[in-house]
């Protein structure tokens, strides 16, 4: 058993590193899209709100797998532009989970007591200053638990990119299985363990952030 695991580990280690890289990049893209879409849906201009809502509903209402296939296979045919597979994976995951995250961020912004905004206006703060110094930190404290859950979902969603040949953890496991199907149980057992460990690491990061931005500060 030990020797079998030792033989499998190099490929699984490579896949794990790619999964971690993909998760970090896609999380950053999703967070950017979450904040941007949430702010645009609160815009004073109706056209902007409609466009932001269209993005959110489109990516929430369609399959992530189809979005991956569309960006990897259909997009190059449409515009004659072929993107690297990692870029496609980051875009698809970022846009998809960003759409879900935008609702979390929008709800968190609306949950901040209006008196906080009124006090910031009274202090003659600009909209950007209000968001950065007053509204943003309080909304972040509210949104963190839900955003943490979405990040775990995003991690699990990275397994789909194996279908567009990105050599992440699931892809490496499937490749190993083609060489020796007798080790199927061991291979997928190790993959389950590695996903679990990565998820625990992400949860730890979220909990540290929750201590840094305690929800109890909201409304203080």
TIGUMAR-927349 format. One record per residue: x, y, z of N, C-alpha, C in turn; residue in one letter. Coordinates in nm, 4 decimals, padded with zeros to 6 digits. Each point is the difference from the previous one (the first is absolute). Layout:
% residues N
      n_x      n_y      n_z     ca_x     ca_y     ca_z      c_x      c_y      c_z rest
        X        Y        Z        X        Y        Z        X        Y        Z    A
...
//
This chain:
% residues 220
      n_x      n_y      n_z     ca_x     ca_y     ca_z      c_x      c_y      c_z rest
  00.0823 -00.1211  00.0000 -00.0823  00.1211  00.0000  00.0861  00.1267  00.0000    X
  00.1015  00.0002  00.0869  00.0860  00.1181  00.0096  00.0724  00.0262 -00.1316    X
  00.0499 -00.1060 -00.0613  00.0710  00.0171 -00.1270 -00.0938  00.0469 -00.1110    X
 -00.1236 -00.0493  00.0036 -00.0988  00.0412 -00.1004 -00.0314  00.1491  00.0141    X
 -00.0156  00.0451  00.1246 -00.0261  00.1427  00.0242  00.1176  00.0840 -00.0462    X
  00.1218 -00.0476  00.0288  00.1204  00.0733 -00.0398  00.0073  00.0147 -00.1517    X
 -00.0462 -00.0989 -00.0736  00.0005  00.0071 -00.1459 -00.1028  00.0998 -00.0530    X
 -00.1098  00.0135  00.0735 -00.1078  00.0884 -00.0451  00.0231  00.1464  00.0378    X
  00.0745  00.0219  00.1064  00.0115  00.1352  00.0550  00.0579  00.1055 -00.0943    X
  00.1030 -00.0284 -00.0801  00.0530  00.1056 -00.0881 -00.1055  00.0611 -00.0917    X
 -00.0804 -00.0836 -00.0652 -00.1047  00.0514 -00.0895 -00.1075  00.0737  00.0788    X
 -00.0384 -00.0554  00.1160 -00.1036  00.0643  00.0812  00.0513  00.1320  00.0582    X
  00.1283  00.0054  00.0320  00.0571  00.1249  00.0500 -00.0046  00.1074 -00.1079    X
  00.0328 -00.0375 -00.1221 -00.0090  00.0947 -00.1126 -00.1432  00.0501 -00.0175    X
 -00.0952 -00.0925  00.0038 -00.1405  00.0380 -00.0136 -00.0479  00.0880  00.1130    X
  00.0476 -00.0288  00.1214 -00.0397  00.0806  00.1161  00.0496  00.1437 -00.0132    X
  00.1236  00.0162 -00.0457  00.0558  00.1353 -00.0166 -00.0786  00.0792 -00.1045    X
 -00.0371 -00.0668 -00.1084 -00.0802  00.0677 -00.1032 -00.1384  00.0348  00.0546    X
 -00.0592 -00.0909  00.0778 -00.1306  00.0274  00.0609  00.0082  00.1187  00.0942    X
  00.1056  00.0070  00.0807  00.0176  00.1135  00.0917  00.0160  00.1308 -00.0768    X
  00.0807 -00.0030 -00.1047  00.0203  00.1201 -00.0821 -00.1309  00.0441 -00.0643    X
 -00.0722 -00.0959 -00.0550 -00.1278  00.0311 -00.0635 -00.0988  00.0557  00.1010    X
 -00.0052 -00.0588  00.1191 -00.0931  00.0453  00.1035  00.0297  00.1431  00.0416    X
  00.1276  00.0309  00.0194  00.0382  00.1356  00.0426 -00.0348  00.1021 -00.1087    X
  00.0363 -00.0296 -00.1242 -00.0262  00.0943 -00.1093 -00.1499  00.0167 -00.0248    X
 -00.0731 -00.1112  00.0010 -00.1443  00.0071 -00.0242 -00.0719  00.0689  00.1146    X
  00.0470 -00.0208  00.1234 -00.0600  00.0692  00.1149  00.0192  00.1506 -00.0119    X
  00.1200  00.0417 -00.0404  00.0253  00.1427 -00.0186 -00.0904  00.0572 -00.1089    X
 -00.0139 -00.0733 -00.1122 -00.0876  00.0456 -00.1080 -00.1454  00.0046  00.0452    X
 -00.0429 -00.1013  00.0738 -00.1385 -00.0049  00.0472 -00.0278  00.1126  00.0983    X
  00.0950  00.0289  00.0883 -00.0188  00.1085  00.0969 -00.0092  00.1341 -00.0712    X
  00.0861  00.0188 -00.1003 -00.0054  00.1244 -00.0779 -00.1352  00.0161 -00.0675    X
 -00.0483 -00.1064 -00.0649 -00.1286  00.0058 -00.0683 -00.1151  00.0154  00.0992    X
  00.0119 -00.0597  00.1181 -00.1040  00.0114  00.1024 -00.0184  00.1450  00.0429    X
  00.1107  00.0646  00.0309 -00.0056  00.1393  00.0463 -00.0463  00.0913 -00.1127    X
  00.0566 -00.0201 -00.1196 -00.0354  00.0855 -00.1142 -00.1481 -00.0121 -00.0341    X
 -00.0492 -00.1236 -00.0113 -00.1406 -00.0194 -00.0355 -00.0925  00.0518  00.1088    X
  00.0377 -00.0188  00.1260 -00.0835  00.0483  00.1106 -00.0108  00.1517 -00.0018    X
  00.1116  00.0668 -00.0244 -00.0010  00.1461 -00.0050 -00.0788  00.0508 -00.1205    X
  00.0170 -00.0686 -00.1143 -00.0714  00.0428 -00.1203 -00.1511 -00.0194  00.0146    X
 -00.0403 -00.1025  00.0742 -00.1437 -00.0220  00.0202 -00.0604  00.1019  00.0954    X
  00.0842  00.0776  00.0661 -00.0479  00.1089  00.0867  00.0165  00.1361 -00.0670    X
  00.0346 -00.0022 -00.1295  00.0234  00.1243 -00.0726 -00.1288  00.0824 -00.0127    X
  00.0168  00.1290 -00.0151 -00.1156  00.0889 -00.0196 -00.0533 -00.0081 -00.1425    X
  00.0811 -00.0568 -00.0928 -00.0408 -00.0081 -00.1393 -00.0626 -00.1358 -00.0287    X
 -00.1186  00.0015 -00.0548 -00.0743 -00.1238 -00.0239  00.0718 -00.0913 -00.0986    X
  00.0571  00.0559 -00.1051  00.0667 -00.0821 -00.1011  00.1145 -00.0805  00.0623    X
  00.0729  00.0622  00.0894  00.1103 -00.0682  00.0679 -00.0540 -00.1123  00.0875    X
 -00.1089  00.0289  00.0718 -00.0606 -00.1032  00.0860 -00.0497 -00.1180 -00.0827    X
 -00.0569  00.0281 -00.1152 -00.0522 -00.1066 -00.0860  00.1136 -00.0876 -00.0530    X
  00.1099  00.0620 -00.0434  00.1138 -00.0759 -00.0501  00.0606 -00.0885  00.1084    X
  00.0129  00.0564  00.1201  00.0553 -00.0784  00.1110 -00.0923 -00.1158  00.0355    X
 -00.1297  00.0252  00.0003 -00.0970 -00.1059  00.0300  00.0032 -00.1081 -00.1080    X
  00.0184  00.0406 -00.1256  00.0061 -00.0970 -00.1093  00.1204 -00.0918  00.0170    X
  00.1136  00.0576  00.0385  00.1193 -00.0829  00.0253 -00.0266 -00.1001  00.1119    X
 -00.0550  00.0472  00.1108 -00.0237 -00.0866  00.1158 -00.0955 -00.1138 -00.0361    X
 -00.1112  00.0335 -00.0628 -00.1007 -00.1024 -00.0299  00.0484 -00.0977 -00.1076    X
  00.0791  00.0495 -00.0949  00.0520 -00.0884 -00.1052  00.0934 -00.1053  00.0578    X
  00.0941  00.0434  00.0828  00.0983 -00.0948  00.0519 -00.0544 -00.0841  00.1146    X
 -00.1010  00.0498  00.0691 -00.0628 -00.0844  00.1026 -00.0979 -00.0984 -00.0621    X
 -00.0531  00.0345 -00.1143 -00.1057 -00.0812 -00.0606  00.0476 -00.1003 -00.1032    X
  00.1315 -00.0040 -00.0248  00.0535 -00.0971 -00.0962  00.1067 -00.0862  00.0668    X
  00.0278 -00.1114 -00.0622  00.0922 -00.0979  00.0574  00.1455  00.0472 -00.0080    X
  00.0732 -00.0184  00.1091  00.1425  00.0320 -00.0001  00.0740 -00.0839 -00.1038    X
 -00.0388 -00.1254 -00.0137  00.0655 -00.0875 -00.0978 -00.0198  00.0530 -00.1419    X
 -00.1215  00.0435 -00.0311 -00.0270  00.0560 -00.1334  00.0785  00.1292 -00.0197    X
  00.0115  00.0813  00.1035  00.0778  00.1232 -00.0090  00.1469 -00.0306 -00.0293    X
  00.0531 -00.1035  00.0658  00.1376 -00.0423 -00.0275  00.0166 -00.0430 -00.1451    X
 -00.0923 -00.0840 -00.0457  00.0074 -00.0484 -00.1381 -00.0143  00.1154 -00.0991    X
 -00.0886  00.0939  00.0304 -00.0235  00.1127 -00.0902  00.1264  00.0849 -00.0130    X
  00.0636  00.0298  00.1137  00.1211  00.0822 -00.0041  00.1167 -00.0729 -00.0651    X
  00.0060 -00.1314  00.0188  00.1155 -00.0754 -00.0512 -00.0171 -00.0425 -00.1459    X
 -00.1239 -00.0375 -00.0374 -00.0224 -00.0516 -00.1348 -00.0694  00.1002 -00.0935    X
 -00.1060  00.0655  00.0495 -00.0801  00.0860 -00.0868  00.0608  00.1395 -00.0171    X
  00.0517  00.0567  00.1082  00.0555  00.1353 -00.0055  00.1100  00.0141 -00.1056    X
  00.0960 -00.0948 -00.0097  00.1028  00.0119 -00.1052 -00.0578 -00.0029 -00.1413    X
 -00.1064 -00.0764 -00.0208 -00.0625 -00.0054 -00.1319 -00.0724  00.1302 -00.0318    X
 -00.0545  00.0631  00.1039 -00.0776  00.1223 -00.0197  00.0889  00.1196 -00.0309    X
  00.1099  00.0146  00.0745  00.0845  00.1189 -00.0133  00.1403 -00.0310 -00.0490    X
  00.0275 -00.1274 -00.0298  00.1317 -00.0418 -00.0463  00.1083  00.0369  00.1016    X
 -00.0336 -00.0161  00.1283  00.0947  00.0255  00.1090  00.0006 -00.1230  00.0899    X
  00.1152 -00.0640  00.0126  00.0099 -00.1165  00.0883  00.0746  00.0396  00.1266    X
 -00.0681 -00.0139  00.1125  00.0587  00.0342  00.1289  00.0671 -00.1223  00.0612    X
  00.1062  00.0210  00.0802  00.0611 -00.1123  00.0723 -00.1030 -00.0679  00.0894    X
  00.0154 -00.1295  00.0198 -00.1003 -00.0758  00.0744 -00.0145  00.0513  00.1436    X
  00.1103  00.0421  00.0629 -00.0089  00.0531  00.1359 -00.0808  00.1294  00.0025    X
  00.0198  00.0842 -00.1004 -00.0756  00.1255 -00.0089 -00.1491 -00.0278 -00.0157    X
 -00.0330 -00.0970 -00.0843 -00.1403 -00.0386 -00.0182 -00.0605 -00.0475  00.1321    X
  00.0741 -00.0824  00.0713 -00.0498 -00.0534  00.1277 -00.0224  00.1117  00.1013    X
  00.0954  00.0922  00.0090 -00.0139  00.1114  00.0946 -00.1183  00.0883 -00.0372    X
 -00.0159  00.0291 -00.1290 -00.1107  00.0832 -00.0465 -00.1352 -00.0644  00.0305    X
 -00.0129 -00.1277 -00.0348 -00.1281 -00.0681  00.0202 -00.0355 -00.0079  00.1479    X
  00.0944 -00.0413  00.0828 -00.0264 -00.0104  00.1437 -00.0224  00.1377  00.0616    X
  00.0820  00.0973 -00.0398 -00.0142  00.1346  00.0550 -00.1331  00.0638 -00.0347    X
 -00.0405 -00.0123 -00.1254 -00.1273  00.0584 -00.0433 -00.1186 -00.0721  00.0628    X
  00.0073 -00.1331  00.0085 -00.1109 -00.0769  00.0560 -00.0178  00.0272  00.1487    X
  00.1050 -00.0177  00.0767 -00.0122  00.0195  00.1450 -00.0060  00.1475  00.0376    X
  00.0503  00.0864 -00.0895 -00.0160  00.1430  00.0220 -00.1460  00.0417 -00.0058    X
 -00.0769 -00.0658 -00.0878 -00.1434  00.0296 -00.0096 -00.0710 -00.0359  00.1299    X
  00.0332 -00.1155  00.0567 -00.0592 -00.0386  00.1285  00.0490  00.0916  00.1123    X
  00.1296  00.0302 -00.0025  00.0564  00.0846  00.1042 -00.0537  00.1413 -00.0015    X
 -00.0402  00.0473 -00.1179 -00.0518  00.1372 -00.0084 -00.1261  00.0174  00.0833    X
 -00.0815 -00.1047  00.0072 -00.1209  00.0079  00.0822  00.0343  00.0034  00.1475    X
  00.1044 -00.0720  00.0373  00.0465  00.0020  00.1389  00.0502  00.1394  00.0363    X
  00.0824  00.0572 -00.0885  00.0564  00.1325  00.0265 -00.1096  00.1059 -00.0001    X
 -00.0927 -00.0088 -00.0946 -00.1085  00.0987 -00.0059 -00.0851 -00.0046  00.1267    X
 -00.0316 -00.1202  00.0463 -00.0788 -00.0136  00.1233  00.0762  00.0554  00.1196    X
  00.1315 -00.0241  00.0029  00.0810  00.0495  00.1102  00.0049  00.1529  00.0005    X
  00.0134  00.0595 -00.1187  00.0002  00.1464 -00.0089 -00.1321  00.0592  00.0489    X
 -00.1096 -00.0659 -00.0374 -00.1311  00.0503  00.0402 -00.0274 -00.0232  00.1483    X
  00.0740 -00.0942  00.0612 -00.0199 -00.0289  00.1417  00.0700  00.1008  00.0920    X
  00.0943  00.0752 -00.0549  00.0674  00.1015  00.0810 -00.1005  00.1103  00.0345    X
 -00.0144  00.0337  00.1278 -00.0984  00.1019  00.0400  00.0155  00.1295 -00.0796    X
 -00.1111  00.0529 -00.0454  00.0036  00.1224 -00.0814  00.0596  00.1174  00.0764    X
 -00.0095 -00.0045  00.1327  00.0582  00.1072  00.0808  00.1496  00.0129 -00.0201    X
  00.0659 -00.1120 -00.0345  00.1436  00.0048 -00.0260  00.0297  00.0847 -00.1236    X
 -00.0805 -00.0196 -00.1034  00.0173  00.0794 -00.1221 -00.0307  00.1468  00.0259    X
 -00.1077  00.0245  00.0727 -00.0382  00.1381  00.0289  00.1072  00.0718  00.0813    X
  00.0609 -00.0732  00.0951  00.1061  00.0608  00.0812  00.1219  00.0315 -00.0864    X
  00.0323 -00.0917 -00.0946  00.1146  00.0226 -00.0883 -00.0251  00.1198 -00.0908    X
 -00.1238  00.0134 -00.0475 -00.0343  00.1164 -00.0843  00.0132  00.1281  00.0805    X
 -00.0429 -00.0059  00.1256  00.0100  00.1175  00.0872  00.1454  00.0414  00.0223    X
  00.0905 -00.0977 -00.0054  00.1428  00.0286  00.0145  00.0645  00.0417 -00.1321    X
 -00.0840  00.0168 -00.1030  00.0449  00.0462 -00.1315  00.0937 -00.0997 -00.0691    X
 -00.0262 -00.1294  00.0201  00.0787 -00.1028 -00.0679 -00.0524 -00.0209 -00.1410    X
  00.0912 -00.0293 -00.0925 -00.0395 -00.0319 -00.1373 -00.0592 -00.1406 -00.0024    X
 -00.0741 -00.0350 -00.1071 -00.0532 -00.1371 -00.0094  00.1073 -00.1072  00.0141    X
  00.1174  00.0232 -00.0605  00.1082 -00.0978  00.0122  00.0496 -00.0107  00.1434    X
  00.0145  00.1123  00.0661  00.0453 -00.0022  00.1395 -00.1015 -00.0697  00.0897    X
 -00.1283  00.0242 -00.0262 -00.1040 -00.0669  00.0793  00.0083 -00.1510 -00.0167    X
  00.0207 -00.0425 -00.1247  00.0066 -00.1432 -00.0264  00.1249 -00.0615  00.0628    X
  00.1131  00.0666 -00.0139  00.1270 -00.0569  00.0465  00.0135  00.0021  00.1517    X
 -00.0474  00.1053  00.0631  00.0276  00.0162  00.1426 -00.1170 -00.0346  00.0908    X
 -00.1213  00.0108 -00.0516 -00.1171 -00.0197  00.0866 -00.0838 -00.1207 -00.0419    X
 -00.0518  00.0044 -00.1216 -00.0954 -00.1027 -00.0449  00.0694 -00.1323 -00.0307    X
  00.1118  00.0088 -00.0744  00.0686 -00.1209 -00.0438  00.0409 -00.0952  00.1112    X
  00.0729  00.0480  00.1019  00.0426 -00.0905  00.1081 -00.1173 -00.0658  00.0728    X
 -00.1084  00.0745  00.0192 -00.1154 -00.0573  00.0691 -00.0711 -00.1034 -00.0874    X
 -00.0108  00.0308 -00.1302 -00.0624 -00.0955 -00.0918  00.0851 -00.1264 -00.0117    X
  00.1318  00.0157  00.0014  00.0889 -00.1151 -00.0079 -00.0202 -00.0926  00.1185    X
 -00.0144  00.0586  00.1195 -00.0220 -00.0815  00.1194 -00.1278 -00.0827 -00.0121    X
 -00.1029  00.0582 -00.0598 -00.1275 -00.0715 -00.0178  00.0130 -00.1083 -00.1062    X
  00.0731  00.0315 -00.1075  00.0036 -00.0895 -00.1159  00.0981 -00.1152  00.0146    X
  00.0996  00.0126  00.0878  00.1085 -00.0984  00.0060 -00.0455 -00.1456  00.0129    X
 -00.0915 -00.0343  00.0922 -00.0395 -00.1412  00.0109 -00.0572 -00.0569 -00.1297    X
 -00.0860  00.0766 -00.0658 -00.0598 -00.0473 -00.1253  00.1023 -00.0052 -00.1120    X
  00.0905  00.0982 -00.0052  00.1045 -00.0016 -00.1018  00.0954 -00.1174  00.0226    X
  00.0228 -00.0338  00.1280  00.0826 -00.1162  00.0300 -00.0621 -00.1286 -00.0517    X
 -00.1316 -00.0121  00.0165 -00.0698 -00.1178 -00.0533  00.0101 -00.0070 -00.1523    X
 -00.0123  00.1156 -00.0642  00.0113  00.0031 -00.1465  00.1402 -00.0391 -00.0460    X
  00.1000  00.0386  00.0786  00.1364 -00.0363 -00.0368  00.0198 -00.1516  00.0049    X
 -00.0610 -00.0653  00.0978  00.0075 -00.1464  00.0057 -00.0705 -00.0605 -00.1213    X
 -00.1153  00.0566 -00.0366 -00.0706 -00.0482 -00.1187  00.0855  00.0199 -00.1253    X
  00.0703  00.1130 -00.0041  00.0883  00.0261 -00.1151  00.1111 -00.1041 -00.0060    X
  00.0573 -00.0328  00.1153  00.1035 -00.1035  00.0039 -00.0525 -00.1302 -00.0599    X
 -00.1186 -00.0398  00.0408 -00.0565 -00.1242 -00.0535 -00.0320  00.0143 -00.1489    X
 -00.0345  00.1205 -00.0423 -00.0295  00.0233 -00.1414  00.1229 -00.0106 -00.0887    X
  00.1207  00.0142  00.0599  00.1215 -00.0099 -00.0813  00.0154 -00.1379 -00.0622    X
 -00.0640 -00.1006  00.0580  00.0125 -00.1357 -00.0562 -00.0581 -00.0082 -00.1412    X
 -00.0927  00.0905 -00.0336 -00.0599 -00.0024 -00.1332  00.0986  00.0372 -00.1097    X
  00.1028  00.0761  00.0347  00.0923  00.0446 -00.1044  00.0850 -00.1152 -00.0525    X
 -00.0051 -00.1141  00.0662  00.0679 -00.1180 -00.0542 -00.0572 -00.0357 -00.1375    X
 -00.1244  00.0395 -00.0252 -00.0658 -00.0327 -00.1265  00.0471  00.0886 -00.1154    X
  00.0758  00.1057  00.0318  00.0617  00.0783 -00.1075  00.1522 -00.0181  00.0038    X
  00.0423 -00.1111  00.0579  00.1392 -00.0492 -00.0019  00.0972  00.0815  00.0837    X
 -00.0453  00.0754  00.0982  00.0926  00.0651  00.0927  00.0446 -00.1050  00.1022    X
  00.1303 -00.0133  00.0195  00.0520 -00.1099  00.0808 -00.0079  00.0217  00.1488    X
 -00.1180  00.0331  00.0508 -00.0154  00.0183  00.1444 -00.0186 -00.1354  00.0685    X
 -00.0441  00.0022  00.1251  00.0008 -00.1203  00.0824 -00.0865 -00.1127 -00.0573    X
 -00.1225  00.0311 -00.0382 -00.0885 -00.1035 -00.0535  00.0538 -00.0557 -00.1321    X
  00.0521  00.0872 -00.0851  00.0561 -00.0444 -00.1278  00.1158 -00.0960  00.0223    X
  00.0881  00.0341  00.0937  00.1134 -00.0870  00.0289 -00.0467 -00.1347  00.0534    X
 -00.1045  00.0024  00.0838 -00.0540 -00.1253  00.0516 -00.0573 -00.0878 -00.1101    X
 -00.0742  00.0611 -00.0917 -00.0566 -00.0762 -00.1106  00.1099 -00.0564 -00.0897    X
  00.1069  00.0784 -00.0168  00.1120 -00.0458 -00.0816  00.0680 -00.1208  00.0648    X
  00.0213  00.0088  00.1300  00.0606 -00.1124  00.0723 -00.0867 -00.1248 -00.0106    X
 -00.1307  00.0194  00.0050 -00.0920 -00.1133 -00.0046  00.0075 -00.0711 -00.1349    X
  00.0248  00.0736 -00.1069  00.0078 -00.0644 -00.1313  00.1210 -00.0931 -00.0105    X
  00.1033  00.0303  00.0792  00.1187 -00.0843 -00.0015 -00.0171 -00.1267  00.0837    X
 -00.0782  00.0104  00.1087 -00.0172 -00.1148  00.0893 -00.1363  00.0094  00.0691    X
 -00.1007 -00.0618 -00.0603 -00.1355  00.0077  00.0543 -00.0138 -00.0758  00.1315    X
  00.0935 -00.0886  00.0304 -00.0071 -00.0731  00.1266  00.0220  00.0919  00.1202    X
  00.0548  00.1189 -00.0248  00.0246  00.0957  00.1085 -00.1078  00.1084  00.0073    X
 -00.1118 -00.0221 -00.0653 -00.1056  00.1018 -00.0054 -00.0419  00.0458  00.1391    X
 -00.0247 -00.0942  00.0903 -00.0442  00.0358  00.1347  00.1049  00.0835  00.0722    X
  00.1250 -00.0408 -00.0101  00.1082  00.0744  00.0655  00.0147  00.1388 -00.0592    X
 -00.0041  00.0101 -00.1325  00.0173  00.1299 -00.0665 -00.1081  00.0981  00.0420    X
 -00.1256 -00.0429 -00.0084 -00.1079  00.0929  00.0335 -00.0095  00.0237  00.1503    X
  00.0466 -00.0954  00.0803  00.0071  00.0241  00.1434  00.0990  00.1107  00.0318    X
  00.1153 -00.0025 -00.0669  00.1005  00.1046  00.0198 -00.0500  00.1352 -00.0498    X
 -00.0716 -00.0015 -00.1122 -00.0545  00.1254 -00.0531 -00.1012  00.0603  00.0973    X
 -00.0875 -00.0837  00.0543 -00.0959  00.0477  00.0999  00.0720  00.0627  00.1188    X
  00.1040 -00.0666  00.0473  00.0756  00.0511  00.1143  00.0647  00.1343 -00.0318    X
  00.0576  00.0128 -00.1186  00.0664  00.1245 -00.0378 -00.0991  00.1151 -00.0135    X
 -00.1175 -00.0254 -00.0605 -00.1020  00.1055 -00.0073 -00.0447  00.0410  00.1396    X
 -00.0150 -00.0977  00.0876 -00.0423  00.0295  00.1371  00.1037  00.0878  00.0709    X
  00.1269 -00.0322 -00.0167  00.1055  00.0779  00.0653  00.0058  00.1427 -00.0544    X
 -00.0168  00.0148 -00.1309 -00.0011  00.1347 -00.0583 -00.1191  00.0791  00.0527    X
 -00.1159 -00.0657  00.0097 -00.1199  00.0673  00.0521  00.0212  00.0456  00.1431    X
  00.0653 -00.0842  00.0811  00.0266  00.0388  00.1386  00.0943  00.1195  00.0066    X
  00.0964  00.0038 -00.0905  00.0913  00.1142 -00.0061 -00.0757  00.1282 -00.0342    X
 -00.0906 -00.0082 -00.0967 -00.0786  00.1171 -00.0383 -00.0906  00.0453  00.1140    X
 -00.0591 -00.0959  00.0707 -00.0849  00.0338  00.1140  00.0797  00.0704  00.1083    X
  00.1237 -00.0440  00.0205  00.0859  00.0637  00.1001  00.0263  00.1457 -00.0368    X
  00.0265  00.0248 -00.1274  00.0247  00.1373 -00.0464 -00.1232  00.0869  00.0237    X
 -00.1184 -00.0538 -00.0320 -00.1240  00.0757  00.0193 -00.0223  00.0302  00.1469    X
  00.0260 -00.0966  00.0872 -00.0187  00.0228  00.1433  00.0958  00.1058  00.0534    X
  00.1227  00.0009 -00.0516  00.0947  00.1043  00.0397 -00.0488  00.1371 -00.0448    X
 -00.0572  00.0058 -00.1198 -00.0546  00.1268 -00.0490 -00.1207  00.0434  00.0818    X
 -00.0810 -00.0960  00.0435 -00.1158  00.0333  00.0823  00.0430  00.0608  00.1330    X
  00.1127 -00.0455  00.0528  00.0528  00.0603  00.1230  00.0529  00.1404 -00.0268    X
  00.0552  00.0182 -00.1205  00.0537  00.1318 -00.0368 -00.1130  00.0995 -00.0230    X
 -00.1141 -00.0472 -00.0531 -00.1149  00.0856 -00.0269 -00.1210 -00.0567  00.0730    X
 -00.0047  00.0128  00.1313 -00.1122 -00.0593  00.0753 -00.1327  00.0643 -00.0342    X
 -00.1037 -00.0835 -00.0164 -00.1317  00.0521 -00.0368 -00.0576  00.0891  00.1071    X
  00.0450 -00.0153  00.1213 -00.0515  00.0826  00.1098  00.0302  00.1464 -00.0140    X
  00.0944  00.0330 -00.0902  00.0315  00.1414 -00.0215 -00.1057  00.0714 -00.0807    X
 -00.0841 -00.0767 -00.0698 -00.1018  00.0625 -00.0831 -00.0954  00.0787  00.0865    X
 -00.0197  00.1229 -00.0406 -00.0936  00.0841  00.0723  00.0612  00.0663  00.1206    X
  00.1321 -00.0287  00.0274  00.0653  00.0602  00.1157  00.0262  00.1469 -00.0243    X
//
